[in-house]
């Protein structure tokens, strides 16, 4: 259930706005906007980049037609449809319609937020040196891929980063010339989204991820983003603990519905 804890608009407006910012920060190769439903095709990228973002209004009699239209879009690309279901941001009844059509509930997620000032206040002292770049370096990408990048084609993932149009920061916590942990932020209308957080197994427990978050928060503040958000799997307990210590709290839980 969504909790309207943010001052900018209602809970549903906040969730919808953040999920659309996230879609711009993870840009699909092709996006077709059908009455507010974003049909996204991202060949060879991580699967969530190519899910349906069903944010346009649709009455009960229109939902099935909208779903069928989305299915036709993905069938045309040789894919099965997946829908991102964020309560309060999607049409009422969509989750039930998808369940009745055989779509399985998948990947429970947590959408979290924090003020940039709070993340900075929680930053560890004596942390590692962090390098910031406005585009991904080869070292940044290789560290991210070593931890997370096995579901997609590296060339497609690299191309996706090149499609981001908003201001970006790529942070790498370092010892000497070695990158131990990475993350990136995208500034978009007062918010900075955090993506691509990854720490090499041998570097965990050394404050590298906290140092990355602190550097991204400092960058966000310099880019007029007074609030930060991120998306994390509900079963990723170490990440949830990390973000809680860094000052984040849940805005809304959401999940996906997949036909596969």
C-alpha positions in Angstrom: 0.0 0.0 0.0 1.3 3.5 -0.9 2.0 5.9 2.0 1.8 9.6 1.0 4.7 10.7 3.1 6.1 13.3 0.6 5.1 16.9 0.5 5.1 17.2 -3.3 1.5 16.1 -4.3 -0.5 13.1 -3.2 0.9 9.6 -2.7 -0.3 8.4 -6.0 1.0 11.4 -7.9 4.4 11.0 -6.2 4.6 7.3 -7.1 3.6 7.9 -10.7 6.1 10.7 -11.1 8.9 8.7 -9.6 8.2 5.6 -11.7 8.2 7.8 -14.8 11.5 9.4 -13.8 12.9 5.9 -13.3 11.7 5.0 -16.8 13.6 8.0 -18.2 16.7 7.0 -16.2 16.5 3.4 -17.7 15.4 4.4 -21.2 14.2 1.7 -23.5 15.2 1.7 -27.1 11.6 2.2 -28.2 8.7 3.6 -26.2 5.2 3.9 -27.5 2.8 6.0 -25.4 -0.7 4.7 -25.8 -3.0 6.9 -23.7 -0.5 7.1 -20.9 0.6 3.5 -21.0 4.3 3.3 -21.8 5.0 0.2 -24.0 8.7 -0.2 -23.7 11.0 -2.4 -25.9 14.6 -2.8 -24.8 16.2 -5.7 -26.7 18.9 -7.5 -24.8 18.7 -5.2 -21.8 17.7 -6.3 -18.3 14.0 -7.4 -18.5 12.6 -4.6 -16.3 13.7 -1.9 -18.8 11.1 -3.3 -21.2 8.0 -3.6 -19.1 4.7 -1.9 -19.5 4.3 1.2 -17.4 0.4 1.4 -17.3 -0.2 4.9 -15.9 -3.0 6.2 -18.1 -6.6 6.0 -16.8 -8.7 3.2 -18.1 -12.3 2.3 -17.0 -13.3 -1.2 -16.2 -14.6 -1.8 -19.7 -11.4 -0.5 -21.3 -8.9 -2.4 -19.2 -9.0 -5.7 -21.2 -8.7 -3.8 -24.5 -5.7 -1.9 -23.2 -4.1 -5.1 -22.0 -4.7 -6.9 -25.3 -3.2 -3.9 -27.1 -0.1 -4.2 -25.0 0.1 -7.9 -25.6 -0.1 -7.3 -29.4 2.8 -4.8 -29.1 5.1 -7.3 -27.4 4.0 -10.2 -29.6 5.1 -8.1 -32.5 8.5 -7.9 -31.0 8.6 -11.7 -30.3 8.2 -11.1 -26.5 5.7 -11.8 -23.7 4.3 -8.8 -22.0 5.2 -7.8 -18.4 3.4 -5.1 -16.5 4.8 -2.9 -13.7 2.1 -2.6 -11.0 2.4 0.3 -8.7 -0.7 0.7 -6.4 -2.2 4.1 -6.8 -0.4 4.8 -10.0 -2.1 2.2 -12.2 -5.8 1.9 -13.2 -7.9 0.3 -10.5 -8.6 -3.3 -11.2 -5.6 -3.9 -13.5 -3.8 -6.3 -11.2 -7.0 -8.4 -10.9 -7.5 -8.4 -14.7 -3.9 -9.5 -15.3 -4.2 -12.3 -12.7 -7.4 -13.5 -14.3 -5.6 -13.7 -17.7 -2.9 -15.9 -16.2 -0.2 -13.3 -15.4 1.9 -14.3 -12.4 2.9 -11.9 -9.7 6.7 -11.5 -9.8 9.6 -9.5 -8.2 8.1 -7.7 -5.2 9.9 -4.3 -5.0 10.2 -1.3 -2.7 10.2 2.2 -3.9 12.1 4.3 -1.4 12.9 8.0 -0.9 14.9 10.3 1.3 15.8 14.0 1.5 19.2 14.7 0.0 20.1 16.5 3.2 19.3 13.4 5.3 21.4 11.1 3.1 24.3 13.6 3.5 23.8 13.7 7.3 24.0 9.9 7.5 27.3 9.8 5.5 30.1 7.9 7.1 33.2 9.7 8.3 36.6 8.7 7.0 35.0 7.0 4.0 36.8 5.9 0.8 37.7 8.2 -2.0 34.9 8.4 -4.6 35.4 9.4 -8.2 32.5 11.1 -10.0 32.1 11.2 -13.8 29.3 12.5 -16.0 29.3 9.4 -18.1 30.2 5.8 -17.5 33.9 4.8 -17.6 35.0 1.3 -18.6 36.0 0.6 -15.0 32.6 1.7 -13.7 30.8 -0.5 -16.1 32.9 -3.5 -15.5 32.4 -3.3 -11.8 28.7 -2.9 -12.2 28.5 -5.8 -14.6 30.7 -8.1 -12.4 27.9 -7.8 -9.8 24.6 -7.3 -11.7 25.1 -7.4 -15.4 24.6 -11.1 -16.3 21.0 -10.8 -17.5 21.6 -8.5 -20.5 24.0 -8.0 -23.4 26.8 -5.6 -22.3 26.6 -3.7 -25.5 22.9 -3.1 -25.1 23.3 -2.1 -21.5 26.0 0.3 -22.4 23.8 1.8 -25.2 21.0 2.2 -22.7 23.2 4.4 -20.5 24.0 6.5 -23.6 20.3 7.2 -24.1 19.8 8.9 -20.8 19.1 12.6 -21.5 19.0 14.0 -18.0 22.1 15.0 -16.0 23.9 12.0 -14.7 26.7 11.1 -12.2 28.6 7.9 -12.1 30.3 7.3 -8.8 33.0 4.8 -8.0 34.5 4.2 -4.5 38.2 3.5 -4.9 41.3 2.2 -3.2 44.2 3.3 -5.4 43.2 2.7 -9.0 40.8 -0.1 -8.1 37.0 0.5 -8.2 35.3 -1.3 -5.3 31.7 -0.1 -5.6 29.7 1.9 -8.0 26.4 3.7 -8.4 24.8 6.3 -10.6 22.3 9.1 -10.1 20.0 10.9 -12.6 18.6 14.3 -11.7 15.1 14.9 -12.9 12.8 17.8 -11.8 13.8 18.1 -8.2 14.6 14.4 -7.6 17.7 12.3 -8.1 17.2 8.6 -8.8 19.9 6.1 -7.6 20.6 3.2 -9.9 23.3 0.6 -10.5 24.5 0.2 -7.0 27.0 -2.6 -6.9 29.8 -3.6 -4.5 32.4 -6.3 -5.3 32.1 -9.2 -2.9 35.7 -8.8 -1.6 34.9 -5.1 -0.7 31.7 -5.5 1.2 31.6 -4.3 4.8 34.1 -1.5 4.2 31.7 1.3 3.8 32.1 1.5 0.0 28.4 1.6 -0.8 27.7 4.2 1.8 30.5 6.3 0.4 29.0 6.1 -3.1 25.6 7.1 -1.8 27.1 10.1 0.0 28.9 11.3 -3.1 25.7 10.9 -5.2 23.8 12.9 -2.6 26.3 15.7 -2.7 26.1 15.7 -6.5 22.2 15.7 -6.3 22.3 18.7 -4.0 24.5 20.6 -6.4 22.0 19.8 -9.2 18.9 21.2 -7.4 17.6 17.7 -6.4 16.5 18.0 -2.9 15.1 14.5 -2.7 16.4 11.1 -3.8 14.7 7.8 -4.6 15.6 4.3 -5.5 14.1 0.9 -6.2 15.2 -2.3 -4.4 14.0 -5.9 -4.3 12.1 -6.7 -1.1 14.1 -9.9 -0.6 17.5 -8.1 -0.8 18.0 -7.8 2.9 21.5 -6.4 2.9 20.5 -3.6 0.4 17.4 -2.8 2.5 19.6 -2.4 5.6 22.1 -0.3 3.7 19.4 2.1 2.5 17.7 2.3 5.9 21.1 3.3 7.5 21.5 5.9 4.7 18.2 7.6 5.6 15.8 6.1 3.0 12.3 4.9 3.9 9.6 3.2 1.8 7.2 5.3 -0.2 5.4 2.3 -1.8 5.6 -1.4 -2.5 5.1 -2.6 -6.1 5.5 -5.7 -8.2 5.3 -7.0 -11.7 2.9 -9.3 -13.6 4.4 -11.5 -16.2 2.9 -13.9 -18.7 6.0 -16.1 -18.8 
